[in-house]
């Protein structure tokens, strides 16, 4: 399997918004878009996207996981970025149509088909630094993928950053490219200086998220994560994991968590820490790095509860367990 997200299906679904209306969606070549050099997205970052997956079940059928939640979040991101209002029914059809077109290419477990709906501002007007784009483009790319973090089940190293922020607080709940770009510098520096895999942003001691995933702490039968606000992304995988944890009888606590409490709890031998996301799924954290010191998280290795929760999620996605929450949409 090639590097995550680097191989694409030859066609994608595409629709455009012009003259206050959406065009019909069509399947076009994946390298076919044209943008004017003055396009709003290129100058003022009017762009948002989603990441979701389609899974092949043992009987050969293909199912998309929690598509409705991703579409709602894409529509929310579009509104918050002042992009044209999406037609959620049209987005749904575009995703299902392009996945159906390449249903035979959806890989078998443990791989999947990554789905990337993207909405960008296309009006050619560099005078609109303080104005919304009147035109936009929506497209849906497909990419067959394996694990996001290569190298097996090795626990990650996280640098705890109390000085920086992933993005502006009012932008955190928007899945926009600029938020990811702003985290690249701190992540590269952390990797070069302390061999960290990710940065866990904790402005003023408030534990939030990494550059590309939500953070959860598991202490015995309790799973703790920051309560939803505008400062960080409302992850669909995060929501799914919390639901499955409750199904398994765990106590789910959504509240503020300080770096001091995090490090205190991490010293317990049974404590686990994980990152959650569509790409990362549920990945264990083995080491925190803070003020030039390293702190082992629990055993320092992937823990049993994280593995149990990941397996519970995967079993639903690949049709090995009953979908009691109605998370799957059958394509073929």
C-alpha positions in Angstrom: 0.0 0.0 0.0 1.4 3.4 -1.0 1.7 6.3 1.5 -1.7 7.2 3.0 -3.7 9.4 0.6 -1.2 9.5 -2.2 -3.1 7.3 -4.7 -6.4 8.4 -6.2 -9.1 6.9 -8.3 -9.1 8.3 -11.9 -12.5 10.0 -11.5 -14.1 12.2 -9.0 -17.6 13.8 -8.5 -17.7 17.5 -9.1 -20.3 20.3 -8.9 -20.0 24.1 -9.1 -21.8 27.1 -7.6 -22.3 30.1 -9.9 -25.1 32.6 -10.4 -26.6 31.6 -7.0 -27.2 28.0 -7.9 -25.5 24.6 -7.9 -24.8 22.8 -11.1 -25.6 19.2 -11.6 -22.8 16.9 -10.3 -20.8 14.9 -12.8 -18.0 12.3 -12.7 -14.9 13.9 -14.2 -11.2 13.1 -14.4 -9.5 13.6 -11.0 -7.0 16.0 -12.6 -9.5 18.1 -14.5 -10.1 21.2 -12.4 -9.1 24.6 -13.5 -8.7 27.7 -11.3 -8.1 31.3 -12.2 -4.9 32.6 -10.5 -7.1 35.1 -8.7 -9.4 32.5 -7.2 -10.6 33.3 -3.7 -9.3 30.1 -2.3 -5.7 30.8 -3.4 -5.6 34.2 -1.7 -8.0 34.0 1.2 -8.1 30.3 2.1 -11.8 29.8 1.5 -11.5 26.0 1.7 -12.9 23.2 3.9 -13.0 19.4 3.5 -14.0 16.2 5.1 -12.5 12.7 5.6 -14.6 9.6 5.8 -14.2 6.0 4.6 -16.0 3.2 2.8 -15.5 -0.4 3.9 -15.8 -3.7 2.1 -17.7 -6.4 4.1 -17.0 -10.1 3.9 -20.1 -10.6 1.6 -18.6 -8.1 -0.9 -20.9 -5.2 -0.1 -19.5 -1.7 0.4 -20.6 0.6 3.2 -19.8 4.3 4.0 -19.3 5.0 7.7 -21.2 8.0 9.4 -21.6 9.9 6.1 -24.4 12.0 7.5 -22.2 13.4 10.3 -19.4 14.3 7.9 -21.8 16.1 5.5 -23.3 18.1 8.4 -19.8 19.1 9.5 -18.8 20.1 5.9 -22.0 22.2 5.7 -21.2 23.8 9.0 -17.6 24.5 7.9 -18.8 26.0 4.7 -21.2 28.4 6.5 -18.5 29.5 9.0 -16.1 30.2 6.2 -18.9 32.2 4.3 -18.7 29.7 1.4 -21.9 29.1 -0.6 -24.5 27.0 1.2 -24.2 23.3 0.4 -27.1 21.2 -0.7 -26.6 18.3 1.7 -28.8 15.9 -0.4 -26.6 16.6 -3.4 -23.4 16.0 -1.4 -24.8 12.7 -0.3 -25.6 11.7 -3.8 -22.1 12.7 -5.0 -20.4 10.6 -2.4 -22.6 7.5 -3.0 -22.3 7.9 -6.8 -18.5 8.1 -6.9 -18.1 5.3 -4.4 -20.5 3.1 -6.4 -18.5 3.9 -9.6 -15.4 2.5 -7.9 -17.0 -0.1 -5.6 -14.9 -2.8 -7.1 -11.8 -0.9 -6.1 -12.7 -0.7 -2.4 -10.0 -2.8 -0.7 -10.7 -5.6 1.8 -10.0 -5.4 5.5 -7.8 -4.0 7.0 -7.7 -1.4 4.2 -10.5 0.9 3.1 -11.4 3.6 0.6 -10.8 7.1 2.0 -13.3 9.7 0.8 -12.3 13.4 0.6 -15.2 15.9 -0.1 -13.6 19.4 -0.6 -15.3 22.8 -1.0 -13.3 25.8 -2.3 -14.0 29.4 -3.2 -13.4 30.0 -6.9 -14.5 33.6 -7.6 -11.6 35.4 -9.4 -11.5 38.6 -7.3 -8.4 39.5 -5.2 -10.3 42.6 -4.0 -12.5 40.4 -1.8 -10.1 40.1 1.2 -13.0 41.1 3.4 -15.8 39.6 1.3 -17.2 36.1 0.6 -16.7 34.3 -2.6 -19.7 34.3 -4.9 -18.6 31.1 -6.7 -17.3 27.8 -5.5 -16.5 24.2 -6.4 -17.3 21.0 -4.6 -15.5 17.8 -5.5 -15.2 14.3 -4.0 -11.9 12.4 -4.3 -11.3 8.7 -3.5 -8.1 7.2 -2.3 -7.5 3.5 -1.2 -5.6 3.6 2.1 -4.0 1.5 4.7 -2.8 2.7 8.2 -2.2 6.4 8.6 0.6 5.8 11.1 3.0 3.3 9.5 5.2 0.9 11.5 2.5 -1.2 13.2 1.1 -0.7 16.7 4.0 1.4 18.1 2.9 3.9 20.7 3.4 7.6 19.7 5.5 10.3 21.3 3.7 13.6 22.0 5.2 16.9 22.8 2.9 18.9 25.2 2.9 22.5 23.9 1.5 25.0 26.5 2.6 28.1 24.6 1.2 27.6 21.1 -2.2 26.9 19.6 -3.2 24.8 16.7 -5.3 27.6 15.3 -7.4 30.6 16.2 -9.9 29.6 18.9 -13.0 30.5 16.8 -11.6 28.5 13.9 -11.0 25.2 15.7 -14.3 23.5 14.9 -13.9 24.2 11.2 -12.1 21.5 9.1 -10.1 23.9 7.0 -6.7 23.6 5.4 -5.3 26.7 7.1 -5.7 25.0 10.5 -3.6 22.1 9.4 -1.0 24.4 7.8 -0.6 26.4 11.0 0.3 23.3 13.0 3.0 22.1 10.5 5.8 24.4 11.9 5.4 23.3 15.5 5.1 19.7 14.5 8.2 19.8 12.4 10.2 21.5 15.1 9.0 18.9 17.7 10.1 16.1 15.5 13.5 17.5 14.8 14.3 18.5 18.4 12.7 15.7 20.5 11.7 13.1 18.0 8.0 13.7 18.7 5.4 12.1 16.4 2.8 14.8 17.1 2.3 18.0 19.1 -0.6 18.0 21.7 -1.6 21.7 21.8 -2.4 22.7 25.4 -2.6 26.6 25.4 -2.2 27.9 29.0 -2.3 24.3 30.2 -5.7 23.4 28.6 -5.3 20.0 26.9 -7.0 20.3 23.4 -5.9 18.3 20.3 -3.0 17.5 18.1 -2.4 18.9 14.6 -4.6 16.2 13.0 -6.4 14.2 15.7 -8.5 14.5 18.9 -7.0 13.4 22.2 -8.6 11.1 24.8 -7.3 9.8 28.2 -8.4 6.4 29.5 -8.1 5.9 33.3 -9.5 2.6 34.4 -13.2 2.5 33.5 -13.3 6.3 32.7 -12.5 7.9 29.3 -11.8 11.7 29.6 -11.7 14.2 26.8 -12.3 18.0 26.4 -15.9 19.1 26.2 -17.0 20.4 22.8 -16.4 24.1 22.1 -15.3 26.2 19.1 -11.5 25.8 19.8 -11.1 22.3 18.4 -12.5 19.9 15.8 -15.6 17.9 16.7 -14.3 14.6 15.5 -16.7 12.0 14.1 -14.4 9.2 15.3 -14.1 10.8 18.7 -17.9 10.8 18.9 -18.1 7.2 17.8 -15.4 6.0 20.3 -17.2 7.8 23.2 -20.5 6.1 22.2 -18.9 2.7 22.0 -17.1 3.3 25.4 -20.5 4.0 26.9 -21.9 0.8 25.3 -19.1 -1.1 27.0 -20.1 0.3 30.4 -17.4 2.9 30.6 -17.8 6.3 32.2 -17.5 9.1 29.6 -16.4 12.4 30.9 -16.2 15.5 28.7 -14.5 18.3 30.6 -11.4 20.5 30.7 -8.2 18.7 31.4 -5.0 20.4 32.5 -1.5 19.4 31.7 -0.8 19.0 35.4 -3.7 16.5 35.8 -2.7 14.7 32.6 0.9 14.1 33.8 -0.3 13.0 37.2 -2.8 10.5 35.8 -0.2 9.3 33.2 2.0 8.0 36.0 -0.6 5.3 36.9 0.4 2.0 35.4 -3.0 1.3 33.9 -3.6 4.6 32.3 -3.8 4.9 28.5 -3.8 7.9 26.1 -5.0 7.8 22.5 -5.5 9.9 19.4 -8.7 9.5 17.4 -9.5 10.4 13.8 -10.8 9.0 10.5 -7.2 8.5 9.3 -5.6 7.6 12.7 -8.7 5.6 13.8 -7.5 5.1 17.5 -3.7 5.3 18.0 -2.0 4.8 21.4 0.3 7.4 22.9 3.2 6.0 25.0 5.2 9.1 25.9 4.6 12.7 26.8 7.4 15.2 26.4 7.1 18.3 28.6 9.6 20.9 29.6 12.5 18.8 28.3 11.4 15.8 30.4 9.8 12.5 29.2 6.9 10.9 30.9 5.8 7.4 30.2 2.0 7.0 29.8 1.0 3.9 31.8 3.0 1.0 30.5 4.4 3.1 27.6 2.8 0.6 25.1 -0.5 0.3 23.3 -3.1 -0.6 26.0 -5.8 -3.2 26.2 -8.7 -0.8 26.4 -7.6 1.2 23.4 -7.3 -2.0 21.5 -10.7 -3.1 22.6 -12.3 0.2 21.5 -10.5 0.2 18.2 -11.6 -3.4 17.5 -15.2 -2.5 18.4 -15.2 0.3 16.0 -13.5 -1.7 13.2 -15.9 -4.6 13.7 -18.8 -2.3 13.0 -17.1 -0.7 10.0 -16.2 -4.0 8.4 -19.6 -5.6 9.2 -18.2 -8.1 11.8 -20.5 -6.7 14.5 -24.1 -5.4 14.4 -24.5 -1.8 13.5 -26.9 -0.9 16.3 -26.4 2.9 15.9 -27.2 3.0 12.2 -23.8 4.4 11.2 -23.4 2.5 7.9 -24.8 3.4 4.5 -24.8 0.6 2.0 -23.5 1.5 -1.4 -23.5 -1.8 -3.2 
